[in-house]
Amino acid sequence: MQLTSRWTIYTIITLSALLITVVAYANFKVMRFESLTTNNTNELKNGNVCLVLGTAKLLRSGNENQFYSNRMHAAYLAYASGKCAKFIVSGDNRHHDYNEPDMMKDSLSKLGIPTEDIYCDYAGGRTLDSVIRFKMVFGQSSGIVISQQFHNARAIYIGKSHNISLIGLNAEDPTAFSSFKTKFREVFSRTRAFFDVEVFNSEPRHYGDKVNI
C-alpha cells in the first residue's frame, strides 16, 4: 500500500513537472514574437491591410470593455496616419445576437473610417481562424495585426507557421483587474496555439468564398 502511494505521488509530480515545462516552453516560443510588435505607428509602413482581432464590446457588467475600445482607437490611429488603407475585422459570430465583426465595423465607421474600407470576417471564432483566413480567404500574405501586445504575439506566431508576415500594432492594455485575468488565460491560449501549430497543424473551422480586397 505504501509503495503504491509513493508511486502515485511520483507520477503526479512527474506529470506536473512535464505540464509546467510544456506550458513554459510554449509561452516562451510565442513571447519571442513580441519583438515584432510596436506601440508607435511611425514605425510602420504606409498602405497596409490591417487585421483587427475581435473581442466583446461590453463586459458582463454592461460596462465598456477597454480591450475592445483600445483596439478600435489603435485601428483609428493606424488609419489616420496612413498606415492602414483597408481593414479586416475578424471575430466571433456564432450566435445570432452576438456579432463582433459588425460591432467593430460600426465602431470604426463612427470614428471616421469609410465602411467601404472595412471588410468583415464572420468566421474568426479563434485567433487561428482569423490569421489563416487573412491569407486563405482575403488573399493577404502580409499586413498589420491590431490587438494588445500579448495577443499580437500569438497571432504573429500563428501567421509565421503559415507563411504570413505580420507586424503587430499594440493597443493599450487596460489597467483594471480584467487585464490580469485575460493575461492569465493567455498563458493557456498560447499553449493551445503551440499545439495547434507544432503538433496538430490545425486549420480554421470554415474557409468559404475568397474575398478580393
C-alpha positions as CSV (number, residue, x, y, z in Angstrom):
1,M,0.0,0.0,0.0
2,Q,2.8,2.4,0.9
3,L,4.6,1.5,-2.3
4,T,1.5,2.3,-4.3
5,S,1.1,5.7,-2.6
6,R,4.7,6.6,-3.3
7,W,4.3,5.6,-7.0
8,T,1.2,7.7,-7.2
9,I,3.0,10.7,-5.7
10,Y,5.9,10.2,-8.0
11,T,3.6,10.0,-11.1
12,I,1.8,13.2,-10.1
13,I,5.0,15.1,-9.5
14,T,6.4,13.9,-12.8
15,L,3.3,14.7,-14.8
16,S,3.0,18.1,-13.1
17,A,6.7,18.9,-13.9
18,L,6.1,17.9,-17.5
19,L,3.0,20.0,-17.8
20,I,4.8,23.1,-16.4
21,T,7.7,22.5,-18.7
22,V,5.4,22.3,-21.8
23,V,3.4,25.4,-20.8
24,A,6.6,27.4,-20.1
25,Y,8.2,26.4,-23.4
26,A,5.1,27.2,-25.4
27,N,4.8,30.6,-23.8
28,F,8.5,31.3,-24.4
29,K,8.1,30.4,-28.1
30,V,5.2,32.8,-28.5
31,M,6.6,35.6,-26.3
32,R,9.6,35.9,-28.7
33,F,7.3,37.4,-31.3
34,E,6.6,40.4,-29.1
35,S,9.7,41.8,-30.7
36,L,7.7,42.1,-33.9
37,T,5.2,44.5,-32.4
38,T,5.2,48.2,-31.8
39,N,3.3,50.9,-29.9
40,N,4.2,53.5,-32.5
41,T,2.5,53.9,-35.9
42,N,5.6,55.8,-37.1
43,E,7.5,52.5,-37.2
44,L,5.0,51.1,-39.7
45,K,5.0,51.3,-43.5
46,N,2.1,53.1,-45.2
47,G,-0.9,51.5,-47.0
48,N,-1.2,48.1,-45.3
49,V,-4.2,45.8,-45.0
50,C,-4.8,45.6,-41.3
51,L,-6.3,42.7,-39.4
52,V,-8.3,43.8,-36.3
53,L,-8.9,40.9,-33.8
54,G,-12.3,40.9,-32.1
55,T,-13.4,40.8,-28.6
56,A,-16.6,41.7,-26.7
57,K,-17.6,45.3,-26.8
58,L,-19.2,45.2,-23.4
59,L,-18.3,43.4,-20.2
60,R,-20.9,41.1,-18.5
61,S,-21.5,44.0,-16.1
62,G,-22.5,46.1,-19.1
63,N,-19.5,48.4,-18.8
64,E,-17.3,49.2,-21.7
65,N,-14.6,46.6,-22.4
66,Q,-11.4,48.6,-22.6
67,F,-9.7,45.8,-24.6
68,Y,-12.3,46.5,-27.3
69,S,-12.3,50.3,-27.2
70,N,-8.5,50.4,-27.1
71,R,-8.3,48.2,-30.2
72,M,-10.7,50.5,-32.0
73,H,-8.6,53.5,-31.1
74,A,-5.4,51.9,-32.3
75,A,-7.1,51.0,-35.6
76,Y,-8.2,54.6,-36.0
77,L,-4.7,55.9,-35.3
78,A,-3.3,53.5,-37.9
79,Y,-5.9,54.7,-40.5
80,A,-5.3,58.4,-39.6
81,S,-1.6,58.1,-40.0
82,G,-1.9,56.3,-43.4
83,K,-0.6,53.0,-42.2
84,C,-3.8,51.1,-42.8
85,A,-5.6,51.5,-46.1
86,K,-8.0,48.6,-45.6
87,F,-9.3,46.7,-42.6
88,I,-10.4,43.2,-42.0
89,V,-12.3,43.0,-38.7
90,S,-12.4,39.4,-37.6
91,G,-14.3,37.9,-34.8
92,D,-17.0,35.6,-33.3
93,N,-20.3,35.4,-35.0
94,R,-21.6,32.0,-33.8
95,H,-24.8,33.4,-32.1
96,H,-27.5,35.4,-33.8
97,D,-27.4,38.1,-31.1
98,Y,-23.6,38.4,-30.9
99,N,-21.6,39.7,-33.8
100,E,-18.1,41.0,-33.2
101,P,-17.3,41.9,-36.8
102,D,-20.4,44.1,-37.3
103,M,-19.8,45.8,-33.9
104,M,-16.2,46.6,-34.9
105,K,-17.2,47.9,-38.3
106,D,-19.8,50.1,-36.7
107,S,-17.3,51.4,-34.2
108,L,-14.7,52.1,-36.8
109,S,-17.1,53.9,-39.1
110,K,-18.2,56.1,-36.2
111,L,-14.5,57.1,-35.8
112,G,-14.5,58.2,-39.4
113,I,-13.2,55.2,-41.3
114,P,-15.2,54.7,-44.5
115,T,-17.3,51.5,-44.5
116,E,-16.0,50.5,-47.9
117,D,-12.6,50.2,-46.4
118,I,-13.7,47.7,-43.8
119,Y,-14.2,44.0,-44.6
120,C,-15.9,41.7,-42.1
121,D,-14.6,38.2,-41.4
122,Y,-17.5,36.5,-39.7
123,A,-15.7,33.2,-39.2
124,G,-12.9,34.5,-36.9
125,G,-14.0,32.5,-33.9
126,R,-10.4,31.9,-32.8
127,T,-7.2,33.8,-33.4
128,L,-6.0,30.9,-35.5
129,D,-9.1,31.2,-37.7
130,S,-8.6,34.9,-38.1
131,V,-5.0,34.7,-39.1
132,I,-5.2,31.8,-41.5
133,R,-8.3,33.2,-43.2
134,F,-6.5,36.6,-43.6
135,K,-4.4,34.8,-46.2
136,M,-6.6,31.9,-47.5
137,V,-9.9,33.9,-47.8
138,F,-8.8,37.5,-48.1
139,G,-5.6,36.9,-50.0
140,Q,-3.2,38.7,-47.8
141,S,0.3,37.3,-47.1
142,S,1.5,40.3,-45.1
143,G,0.0,43.1,-43.1
144,I,-0.6,44.6,-39.6
145,V,-2.4,42.9,-36.8
146,I,-4.1,45.1,-34.2
147,S,-4.8,43.9,-30.7
148,Q,-3.0,44.1,-27.3
149,Q,0.7,43.0,-27.4
150,F,0.2,39.6,-25.8
151,H,-2.5,38.8,-28.4
152,N,-0.5,40.2,-31.3
153,A,2.5,38.0,-30.4
154,R,0.3,34.9,-30.6
155,A,-1.2,36.0,-33.9
156,I,2.2,36.6,-35.4
157,Y,3.4,33.2,-34.2
158,I,0.5,31.5,-35.9
159,G,1.0,33.6,-39.0
160,K,4.6,32.7,-39.3
161,S,3.7,29.0,-39.4
162,H,1.6,29.7,-42.5
163,N,4.0,32.0,-44.3
164,I,2.1,35.1,-43.3
165,S,4.2,38.1,-42.4
166,L,2.6,40.2,-39.7
167,I,3.7,43.2,-37.7
168,G,1.7,43.9,-34.5
169,L,0.3,47.4,-33.7
170,N,-0.3,47.2,-29.9
171,A,-3.5,48.6,-28.5
172,E,-3.1,49.9,-24.9
173,D,-3.7,47.4,-22.1
174,P,-6.5,48.1,-19.6
175,T,-5.3,48.8,-16.1
176,A,-8.2,47.0,-14.4
177,F,-8.3,43.5,-12.9
178,S,-9.8,42.3,-16.1
179,S,-6.4,42.8,-17.7
180,F,-4.8,40.4,-15.2
181,K,-7.4,37.8,-15.8
182,T,-7.1,38.0,-19.5
183,K,-3.3,37.7,-19.4
184,F,-3.6,34.7,-17.1
185,R,-5.9,33.0,-19.6
186,E,-3.4,33.9,-22.3
187,V,-0.9,31.5,-20.8
188,F,-3.2,28.7,-21.7
189,S,-4.2,30.2,-25.1
190,R,-0.5,30.3,-26.0
191,T,-0.1,26.7,-25.0
192,R,-3.1,25.7,-27.2
193,A,-1.6,27.7,-30.1
194,F,1.6,25.9,-29.7
195,F,-0.1,22.5,-30.0
196,D,-2.2,23.8,-32.9
197,V,0.9,24.9,-34.8
198,E,3.6,22.4,-33.8
199,V,1.6,19.2,-33.2
200,F,-1.8,19.2,-34.9
201,N,-1.4,21.6,-37.8
202,S,-4.9,22.9,-37.1
203,E,-7.0,24.5,-39.7
204,P,-9.8,27.1,-39.5
205,R,-13.3,25.8,-38.8
206,H,-14.5,27.5,-42.0
207,Y,-13.0,28.8,-45.2
208,G,-15.7,29.8,-47.7
209,D,-15.5,32.0,-50.8
210,K,-12.5,34.2,-51.4
211,V,-12.8,38.0,-51.0
212,N,-10.9,40.4,-53.2
213,I,-9.5,43.5,-51.4
